[in-house]
Amino acid sequence: MGAAFVAKPGLDRNFSTITFCMAQLAMDIEPGVGMLAGAAVLHGLSHTILGALFIACLVVFVAPGVCRLLLKRWNKEVIHYKLPSLVLSESVPKIAVIIGAFYGTLSHVALDSLMHHDIQPLLPFSRENPLKGLVSHDGVYQLCAMAGVLGLVVWYARKRGRYQKDVGVVRVEPDTEVKIPSQGAATRWLKELCFTWCWVLLLTVVAFVLYGAAIFSMMALMGAVLLGLPFAVIGQLVAKDPKKGWRRLTVMVSVPIVTLLCVSLVDQEIPENAAPIVKAIESYRFENGHYPDSLKMLTPRHLA
């Protein structure tokens, strides 16, 4: 779901999260049946690109009716609990269903190809899996979890802000209405920058803390650029008011790129900063005939 939540803020109503979930469930029918039957290969034809495209087409036909039922129920619940800002439109655009279905199945194949040894995504053209081992099994889940949390935060913040803007009128007396002034261009740009910088900062810092190396922060930023750019462009092309999308597109692409450059510059300084530690470790090895089990074994003498 992290892949869906990270795309939702950029595509907004042009992406159906419910359809995405249905695509995920449809993709895992084959592995589920295989587990019950004790099959040797769990990820077969459904986890190929051609299989994913076929399943997406089936989901596109089924999803609209399911979306309307679930959205109707969702709206009843949020109204009951007095959360009007979370009310969603019960009409789902066709483009949202199509993007949700195809993105759901294809991203499922891509992510599973990173983790499972029995996937051959390029069948029948090739039995190779070029994605296997690029990211660790736990790393895939951690990155999806981080992307999901951050995507939800950004989506809710924008949903809340849009609701407050749409309300637009505040009653101060029974017969008096006061219009809320519209936000200026500088304020809108500032909000976009704050949300994006916060998202990028959390994504890079968490990755750095988990793995202890800047390379994973750079990978996260590159993923943000590679995923954010196409989704923002698609959202811009199908938006009803294209003018509002240019600000989001500019910020979504420029901020990760600038941050990526900054992280790259910092990463280049690591060898120089790490040189004294490396020298101390080599000094310890020369003195004791083996490398230290931990840095705590180093003494000031080795650092001299």
DAUR-V43402 format. One line per field, one symbol per residue. psi: psi as a letter, one per 40 degrees, with the letter a starting at -180 (. if undefined). A space follows every 10 residues. Layout:
# DAUR-V43402
psi->???
This chain:
# DAUR-V43402
psi->eddddddddd dbeehhdddd dddddddedd ddddddefid hdgbddfidd dddddddddd dddddddddd dddddddddd efgdeehihe hhiddddddd dddddddddd dddddheehg deiedieige ehediidddd dddddddddd dddddddddd dddddddehh hdidfhhhhh iiiidddddd dddddddddd dddddddddd efiedddddd dddddddddd dddddddeid gddddddddd dddddddddd dddddddded dddedddddd dddddddeei iidiedeiid dde.
